Amino acid sequence: MYGSHIEHHSNYQDLKEEGKFAFDLLVDIIRNAQKENTIKNVNSEEIALSAWSMVHGVSHLVLEKQIFFDVISESKYKKLIKNLLKHLYKGIQVSKLSNS
């Protein structure tokens, strides 16, 4: 998180705690979805890290203008993130065939 802008994350305990809180919240959301049999019951932390990495990776690429040669609009960026997460979800979604 924050790339190389922060040299020693250990110097920013509050920042580390907030990042952990956000990640743990994502894990809890995934576990709840697993309990409801909405997504596959596989390692919830790995699923969270996949989503977390995808969003942060794309954000970094967009901010560093590594994906687009011109400025991307906020609406296009939001649609891109939504579509990427949809692809992730489709991969972890419980198959309707396995529920019958």
MIDRENTI-809334 format. One record per atom (N, C-alpha, C, O, CB): x, y, z; residue number from 1. Coordinates in Angstrom, 3 decimals, always signed. Glycine has a CB too. Example, Ala and Ser with C-alpha at 12.3 -4.5 7.8 and 13.67 -1.06 7.14 Angstrom:
          x          y          z    nr
    +13.190     -5.690     +7.800     1
    +12.300     -4.500     +7.800     1
    +13.200     -3.300     +7.800     1
    +14.236     -3.319     +8.465     1
    +11.308     -4.473     +9.046     1
    +12.850     -2.250     +7.080     2
    +13.670     -1.060     +7.140     2
    +12.900     +0.030     +7.870     2
    +13.409     +1.138     +8.039     2
    +14.084     -0.598     +5.725     2
END
This chain:
          x          y          z    nr
     +0.842     -1.165     +0.000     1
     +0.000     +0.000     +0.000     1
     +0.892     +1.234     +0.000     1
     +1.888     +1.268     +0.724     1
     -0.961     -0.005     +1.211     1
     +0.567     +2.224     -0.777     2
     +1.269     +3.504     -0.902     2
     +2.603     +3.392     -1.611     2
     +3.392     +4.338     -1.597     2
     +1.484     +4.099     +0.453     2
     +2.864     +2.279     -2.218     3
     +4.063     +2.122     -3.017     3
     +5.315     +2.466     -2.248     3
     +5.469     +2.080     -1.090     3
     +3.976     +2.968     -4.242     3
     +6.195     +3.180     -2.879     4
     +7.455     +3.551     -2.231     4
     +7.396     +4.935     -1.605     4
     +8.421     +5.468     -1.182     4
     +8.591     +3.495     -3.230     4
     +6.200     +5.523     -1.542     5
     +6.069     +6.861     -0.955     5
     +6.330     +6.841     +0.545     5
     +6.712     +7.860     +1.120     5
     +4.679     +7.429     -1.229     5
     +6.131     +5.712     +1.171     6
     +6.421     +5.550     +2.591     6
     +7.552     +4.540     +2.701     6
     +7.397     +3.365     +2.367     6
     +5.149     +5.087     +3.402     6
     +8.690     +5.025     +3.175     7
     +9.873     +4.173     +3.206     7
     +9.767     +3.074     +4.261     7
    +10.095     +1.921     +3.985     7
    +11.107     +5.012     +3.462     7
     +9.316     +3.416     +5.455     8
     +9.229     +2.443     +6.549     8
     +7.822     +2.457     +7.130     8
     +7.478     +3.319     +7.938     8
    +10.279     +2.751     +7.655     8
     +7.022     +1.496     +6.708     9
     +5.644     +1.419     +7.187     9
     +5.577     +1.233     +8.696     9
     +4.589     +1.609     +9.326     9
     +4.914     +0.284     +6.498     9
     +6.620     +0.655     +9.276    10
     +6.641     +0.429    +10.719    10
     +6.600     +1.748    +11.502    10
     +6.275     +1.751    +12.690    10
     +7.887     -0.370    +11.105    10
     +6.927     +2.861    +10.846    11
     +6.878     +4.167    +11.502    11
     +5.463     +4.735    +11.559    11
     +5.249     +5.783    +12.169    11
     +7.787     +5.141    +10.782    11
     +4.510     +4.075    +10.948    12
     +3.144     +4.590    +10.843    12
     +2.159     +3.531    +11.339    12
     +1.425     +2.924    +10.559    12
     +2.816     +4.999     +9.377    12
     +2.165     +3.329    +12.657    13
     +1.337     +2.286    +13.252    13
     -0.147     +2.498    +12.955    13
     -0.852     +1.534    +12.658    13
     +1.561     +2.238    +14.754    13
     -0.636     +3.743    +13.027    14
     -2.056     +4.014    +12.747    14
     -2.417     +3.612    +11.324    14
     -3.477     +3.035    +11.082    14
     -2.378     +5.504    +12.968    14
     -1.540     +3.916    +10.395    15
     -1.770     +3.566     +8.992    15
     -1.822     +2.047     +8.827    15
     -2.685     +1.527     +8.120    15
     -0.664     +4.169     +8.091    15
     -0.910     +1.344     +9.472    16
     -0.908     -0.114     +9.410    16
     -2.191     -0.686     +9.992    16
     -2.767     -1.619     +9.433    16
     +0.302     -0.678    +10.150    16
     -2.638     -0.134    +11.106    17
     -3.857     -0.634    +11.750    17
     -5.087     -0.389    +10.870    17
     -5.963     -1.248    +10.780    17
     -4.049     +0.036    +13.123    17
     -5.154     +0.765    +10.230    18
     -6.288     +1.067     +9.346    18
     -6.286     +0.157     +8.125    18
     -7.342     -0.296     +7.683    18
     -6.249     +2.539     +8.902    18
     -5.119     -0.108     +7.590    19
     -5.013     -1.025     +6.464    19
     -5.445     -2.425     +6.854    19
     -6.143     -3.096     +6.095    19
     -3.593     -1.049     +5.930    19
     -5.031     -2.874     +8.043    20
     -5.436     -4.191     +8.534    20
     -6.939     -4.226     +8.776    20
     -7.592     -5.223     +8.469    20
     -4.678     -4.548     +9.827    20
     -7.491     -3.151     +9.322    21
     -8.936     -3.095     +9.552    21
     -9.695     -3.241     +8.238    21
    -10.665     -3.996     +8.163    21
     -9.323     -1.776    +10.245    21
     -9.262     -2.524     +7.201    22
     -9.925     -2.585     +5.895    22
     -9.828     -3.992     +5.308    22
    -10.812     -4.514     +4.783    22
     -9.304     -1.558     +4.924    22
     -8.659     -4.601     +5.394    23
     -8.480     -5.939     +4.848    23
     -9.323     -6.953     +5.625    23
     -9.973     -7.813     +5.031    23
     -6.995     -6.337     +4.881    23
     -9.307     -6.848     +6.954    24
    -10.096     -7.770     +7.779    24
    -11.590     -7.631     +7.491    24
    -12.325     -8.619     +7.519    24
     -9.824     -7.516     +9.270    24
    -12.035     -6.414     +7.215    25
    -13.435     -6.193     +6.856    25
    -13.766     -6.924     +5.554    25
    -14.819     -7.550     +5.439    25
    -13.730     -4.679     +6.715    25
    -12.872     -6.843     +4.590    26
    -13.068     -7.551     +3.330    26
    -13.128     -9.061     +3.559    26
    -13.964     -9.744     +2.968    26
    -11.943     -7.206     +2.342    26
    -12.254     -9.581     +4.407    27
    -12.260    -11.016     +4.730    27
    -13.596    -11.399     +5.375    27
    -14.170    -12.436     +5.044    27
    -11.073    -11.375     +5.681    27
    -14.085    -10.569     +6.287    28
    -15.377    -10.846     +6.941    28
    -16.521    -10.877     +5.936    28
    -17.402    -11.733     +6.023    28
    -15.667     -9.795     +8.016    28
    -16.513     -9.954     +4.991    29
    -17.550     -9.927     +3.950    29
    -17.504    -11.222     +3.146    29
    -18.542    -11.809     +2.842    29
    -17.366     -8.698     +3.011    29
    -16.316    -11.656     +2.809    30
    -16.146    -12.896     +2.041    30
    -16.616    -14.093     +2.852    30
    -17.294    -14.972     +2.320    30
    -14.673    -13.083     +1.624    30
    -16.267    -14.138     +4.131    31
    -16.705    -15.261     +4.979    31
    -18.228    -15.303     +5.103    31
    -18.823    -16.380     +5.101    31
    -16.070    -15.154     +6.380    31
    -18.848    -14.145     +5.208    32
    -20.313    -14.105     +5.266    32
    -20.921    -14.631     +3.974    32
    -21.909    -15.364     +4.002    32
    -20.803    -12.675     +5.534    32
    -20.335    -14.257     +2.843    33
    -20.821    -14.757     +1.554    33
    -20.629    -16.267     +1.460    33
    -21.457    -16.966     +0.875    33
    -20.093    -14.054     +0.389    33
    -19.546    -16.766     +2.031    34
    -19.315    -18.213     +2.034    34
    -20.351    -18.921     +2.904    34
    -20.841    -19.988     +2.534    34
    -17.892    -18.532     +2.534    34
    -20.687    -18.343     +4.052    35
    -21.699    -18.938     +4.937    35
    -23.061    -18.985     +4.247    35
    -23.851    -19.901     +4.474    35
    -21.801    -18.141     +6.258    35
    -23.323    -17.997     +3.410    36
    -24.585    -17.950     +2.667    36
    -24.533    -18.790     +1.393    36
    -25.499    -18.830     +0.631    36
    -24.932    -16.510     +2.318    36
    -23.406    -19.456     +1.165    37
    -23.192    -20.308     -0.007    37
    -23.293    -19.517     -1.315    37
    -23.750    -20.028     -2.337    37
    -24.204    -21.451     -0.014    37
    -22.858    -18.266     -1.254    38
    -22.844    -17.415     -2.442    38
    -21.541    -17.578     -3.214    38
    -21.528    -17.569     -4.445    38
    -23.045    -15.947     -2.052    38
    -20.448    -17.726     -2.476    39
    -19.150    -17.962     -3.109    39
    -18.538    -19.225     -2.531    39
    -18.921    -19.692     -1.459    39
    -18.199    -16.751     -2.910    39
    -17.580    -19.765     -3.267    40
    -16.951    -21.027     -2.890    40
    -16.309    -20.940     -1.508    40
    -15.786    -19.899     -1.110    40
    -15.905    -21.426     -3.928    40
    -16.363    -22.040     -0.802    41
    -15.793    -22.107     +0.532    41
    -14.320    -22.514     +0.426    41
    -13.933    -23.632     +0.767    41
    -16.585    -23.106     +1.425    41
    -13.527    -21.577     -0.051    42
    -12.077    -21.762     -0.143    42
    -11.446    -20.707     +0.760    42
    -12.166    -19.944     +1.405    42
    -11.554    -21.641     -1.642    42
    -10.159    -20.650     +0.817    43
     -9.456    -19.749     +1.729    43
     -9.918    -18.301     +1.543    43
     -9.641    -17.680     +0.517    43
     -7.941    -19.850     +1.512    43
    -10.623    -17.772     +2.546    44
    -11.194    -16.424     +2.451    44
    -10.122    -15.338     +2.393    44
    -10.317    -14.310     +1.745    44
    -12.112    -16.167     +3.632    44
     -9.009    -15.557     +3.056    45
     -7.936    -14.565     +3.017    45
     -7.284    -14.504     +1.633    45
     -6.869    -13.435     +1.185    45
     -6.880    -14.885     +4.083    45
     -7.197    -15.643     +0.963    46
     -6.642    -15.651     -0.395    46
     -7.586    -14.937     -1.369    46
     -7.136    -14.209     -2.253    46
     -6.387    -17.103     -0.867    46
     -8.884    -15.146     -1.203    47
     -9.846    -14.440     -2.053    47
     -9.745    -12.940     -1.797    47
     -9.736    -12.144     -2.736    47
    -11.294    -14.944     -1.792    47
     -9.670    -12.558     -0.525    48
     -9.559    -11.132     -0.176    48
     -8.288    -10.531     -0.769    48
     -8.310     -9.424     -1.306    48
     -9.567    -10.945     +1.360    48
     -7.185    -11.264     -0.669    49
     -5.930    -10.754     -1.220    49
     -6.001    -10.641     -2.741    49
     -5.417     -9.726     -3.324    49
     -4.762    -11.661     -0.814    49
     -6.703    -11.554     -3.378    50
     -6.883    -11.464     -4.835    50
     -7.628    -10.188     -5.208    50
     -7.204     -9.451     -6.098    50
     -7.646    -12.696     -5.368    50
     -8.743     -9.930     -4.523    51
     -9.525     -8.720     -4.800    51
     -8.728     -7.469     -4.455    51
     -8.694     -6.516     -5.233    51
    -10.846     -8.738     -4.011    51
     -8.094     -7.473     -3.302    52
     -7.296     -6.334     -2.820    52
     -6.177     -6.025     -3.820    52
     -5.962     -4.871     -4.190    52
     -6.698     -6.634     -1.406    52
     -5.479     -7.062     -4.244    53
     -4.368     -6.893     -5.184    53
     -4.852     -6.376     -6.529    53
     -4.216     -5.514     -7.136    53
     -3.625     -8.214     -5.374    53
     -5.977     -6.902     -6.991    54
     -6.511     -6.491     -8.283    54
     -6.859     -4.996     -8.273    54
     -6.468     -4.252     -9.173    54
     -7.754     -7.332     -8.641    54
     -7.585     -4.577     -7.261    55
     -8.006     -3.174     -7.189    55
     -6.799     -2.254     -7.023    55
     -6.697     -1.235     -7.706    55
     -8.994     -2.966     -6.024    55
     -5.885     -2.609     -6.120    56
     -4.711     -1.767     -5.907    56
     -3.776     -1.777     -7.109    56
     -3.178     -0.754     -7.445    56
     -3.961     -2.221     -4.671    56
     -3.651     -2.924     -7.751    57
     -2.791     -3.005     -8.935    57
     -3.310     -2.151    -10.077    57
     -2.548     -1.413    -10.702    57
     -2.666     -4.442     -9.393    57
     -4.603     -2.249    -10.350    58
     -5.187     -1.442    -11.424    58
     -5.115     +0.038    -11.064    58
     -4.818     +0.874    -11.918    58
     -6.652     -1.861    -11.690    58
     -5.386     +0.362     -9.801    59
     -5.303     +1.763     -9.367    59
     -3.912     +2.326     -9.608    59
     -3.754     +3.438    -10.111    59
     -5.670     +1.891     -7.882    59
     -2.914     +1.544     -9.242    60
     -1.528     +1.988     -9.434    60
     -1.218     +2.174    -10.920    60
     -0.607     +3.169    -11.309    60
     -0.544     +0.975     -8.810    60
     -1.635     +1.230    -11.737    61
     -1.385     +1.335    -13.176    61
     -2.080     +2.551    -13.787    61
     -1.523     +3.225    -14.653    61
     -1.850     +0.067    -13.882    61
     -3.299     +2.823    -13.327    62
     -4.019     +3.993    -13.843    62
     -3.340     +5.281    -13.384    62
     -3.126     +6.192    -14.183    62
     -5.497     +3.972    -13.381    62
     -2.999     +5.356    -12.094    63
     -2.364     +6.570    -11.564    63
     -1.014     +6.845    -12.226    63
     -0.643     +7.998    -12.445    63
     -2.179     +6.448    -10.052    63
     -0.292     +5.780    -12.540    64
     +1.014     +5.924    -13.183    64
     +0.915     +5.992    -14.703    64
     +1.926     +6.034    -15.404    64
     +1.913     +4.775    -12.787    64
     -0.347     +6.001    -15.212    65
     -0.608     +6.083    -16.652    65
     +0.109     +4.977    -17.427    65
     +0.673     +5.205    -18.497    65
     -0.179     +7.448    -17.185    65
     +0.068     +3.774    -16.854    66
     +0.691     +2.628    -17.489    66
     -0.289     +1.831    -18.349    66
     +0.134     +1.005    -19.158    66
     +1.295     +1.732    -16.440    66
     -1.596     +2.068    -18.185    67
     -2.595     +1.346    -18.964    67
     -3.096     +2.189    -20.117    67
     -3.240     +1.694    -21.235    67
     -3.760     +0.923    -18.081    67
     -3.361     +3.443    -19.859    68
     -4.018     +4.300    -20.840    68
     -3.090     +5.406    -21.298    68
     -2.299     +5.935    -20.517    68
     -5.298     +4.894    -20.261    68
     -3.192     +5.748    -22.561    69
     -2.342     +6.787    -23.111    69
     -2.958     +8.167    -22.942    69
     -2.274     +9.179    -23.093    69
     -2.072     +6.518    -24.571    69
     -4.222     +8.208    -22.633    70
     -4.846     +9.492    -22.324    70
     -5.496     +9.381    -20.949    70
     -5.508     +8.304    -20.354    70
     -5.897     +9.899    -23.416    70
     -6.019    +10.456    -20.458    71
     -6.617    +10.469    -19.124    71
     -7.923     +9.686    -19.146    71
     -8.767     +9.889    -20.019    71
     -6.858    +11.923    -18.638    71
     -8.078     +8.804    -18.190    72
     -9.298     +8.006    -18.090    72
    -10.304     +8.750    -17.222    72
     -9.950     +9.318    -16.189    72
     -9.000     +6.592    -17.505    72
    -11.544     +8.739    -17.646    73
    -12.582     +9.411    -16.858    73
    -12.905     +8.576    -15.629    73
    -12.665     +7.369    -15.599    73
    -13.861     +9.648    -17.707    73
    -13.446     +9.231    -14.628    74
    -13.804     +8.528    -13.398    74
    -14.844     +7.443    -13.670    74
    -14.782     +6.364    -13.083    74
    -14.333     +9.518    -12.352    74
    -15.789     +7.720    -14.547    75
    -16.825     +6.724    -14.831    75
    -16.234     +5.496    -15.529    75
    -16.638     +4.370    -15.239    75
    -17.935     +7.341    -15.700    75
    -15.283     +5.701    -16.444    76
    -14.637     +4.566    -17.112    76
    -13.808     +3.760    -16.108    76
    -13.779     +2.531    -16.162    76
    -13.742     +5.057    -18.279    76
    -13.137     +4.461    -15.198    77
    -12.327     +3.793    -14.177    77
    -13.217     +2.944    -13.274    77
    -12.888     +1.795    -12.982    77
    -11.539     +4.830    -13.338    77
    -14.340     +3.502    -12.834    78
    -15.262     +2.760    -11.968    78
    -15.820     +1.540    -12.692    78
    -15.972     +0.474    -12.096    78
    -16.413     +3.669    -11.500    78
    -16.125     +1.698    -13.978    79
    -16.642     +0.572    -14.757    79
    -15.574     -0.510    -14.898    79
    -15.884     -1.698    -14.816    79
    -17.114     +1.045    -16.150    79
    -14.331     -0.114    -15.108    80
    -13.226     -1.063    -15.218    80
    -13.090     -1.867    -13.932    80
    -12.989     -3.093    -13.980    80
    -11.909     -0.330    -15.532    80
    -13.085     -1.204    -12.796    81
    -12.954     -1.892    -11.515    81
    -14.144     -2.827    -11.300    81
    -13.976     -3.965    -10.860    81
    -12.847     -0.873    -10.356    81
    -15.341     -2.341    -11.611    82
    -16.544     -3.165    -11.450    82
    -16.446     -4.431    -12.307    82
    -16.777     -5.520    -11.838    82
    -17.810     -2.357    -11.828    82
    -16.001     -4.300    -13.538    83
    -15.879     -5.452    -14.432    83
    -14.804     -6.429    -13.959    83
    -14.996     -7.643    -14.032    83
    -15.564     -4.985    -15.848    83
    -13.676     -5.909    -13.477    84
    -12.621     -6.792    -12.974    84
    -13.107     -7.583    -11.769    84
    -12.856     -8.783    -11.664    84
    -11.371     -5.982    -12.604    84
    -13.802     -6.910    -10.861    85
    -14.319     -7.606     -9.690    85
    -15.402     -8.613    -10.079    85
    -15.539     -9.661     -9.449    85
    -14.872     -6.600     -8.678    85
    -16.169     -8.287    -11.122    86
    -17.181     -9.224    -11.603    86
    -16.505    -10.498    -12.122    86
    -16.995    -11.602    -11.882    86
    -18.047     -8.571    -12.716    86
    -15.393    -10.348    -12.824    87
    -14.661    -11.518    -13.322    87
    -14.122    -12.342    -12.154    87
    -14.171    -13.572    -12.184    87
    -13.502    -11.082    -14.254    87
    -13.608    -11.668    -11.129    88
    -13.131    -12.376     -9.943    88
    -14.292    -13.126     -9.290    88
    -14.162    -14.299     -8.938    88
    -12.482    -11.388     -8.935    88
    -15.417    -12.447     -9.133    89
    -16.585    -13.065     -8.501    89
    -17.058    -14.289     -9.280    89
    -17.384    -15.318     -8.688    89
    -17.724    -12.050     -8.382    89
    -17.093    -14.179    -10.585    90
    -17.547    -15.314    -11.400    90
    -16.653    -16.531    -11.161    90
    -17.118    -17.670    -11.208    90
    -17.550    -14.940    -12.905    90
    -15.372    -16.281    -10.904    91
    -14.446    -17.383    -10.649    91
    -14.623    -18.021     -9.290    91
    -14.294    -19.195     -9.122    91
    -13.047    -16.904    -10.782    91
    -15.132    -17.286     -8.311    92
    -15.292    -17.843     -6.962    92
    -16.748    -18.140     -6.617    92
    -17.049    -18.636     -5.531    92
    -14.717    -16.885     -5.938    92
    -17.642    -17.837     -7.543    93
    -19.068    -18.046     -7.319    93
    -19.379    -19.540     -7.257    93
    -18.812    -20.338     -8.004    93
    -19.898    -17.368     -8.428    93
    -20.280    -19.899     -6.365    94
    -20.730    -21.276     -6.276    94
    -21.523    -21.598     -7.528    94
    -22.416    -20.847     -7.921    94
    -21.577    -21.514     -4.997    94
    -21.197    -22.707     -8.143    95
    -21.897    -23.132     -9.351    95
    -23.332    -23.486     -9.029    95
    -23.600    -24.218     -8.075    95
    -21.190    -24.323    -10.002    95
    -24.257    -22.969     -9.822    96
    -25.675    -23.288     -9.623    96
    -25.920    -24.781     -9.838    96
    -26.849    -25.339     -9.256    96
    -26.561    -22.456    -10.581    96
    -25.110    -25.427    -10.657    97
    -25.259    -26.866    -10.903    97
    -24.928    -27.673     -9.659    97
    -25.533    -28.716     -9.411    97
    -24.364    -27.307    -12.065    97
    -23.950    -27.186     -8.860    98
    -23.545    -27.945     -7.680    98
    -24.551    -27.808     -6.551    98
    -24.497    -28.571     -5.587    98
    -22.177    -27.492     -7.207    98
    -25.482    -26.839     -6.650    99
    -26.477    -26.652     -5.599    99
    -27.694    -27.535     -5.802    99
    -28.515    -27.645     -4.892    99
    -26.902    -25.205     -5.536    99
    -27.845    -28.163     -6.951   100
    -29.054    -28.957     -7.207   100
    -28.927    -30.384     -6.738   100
    -29.864    -31.168     -6.886   100
    -29.380    -28.948     -8.670   100
END
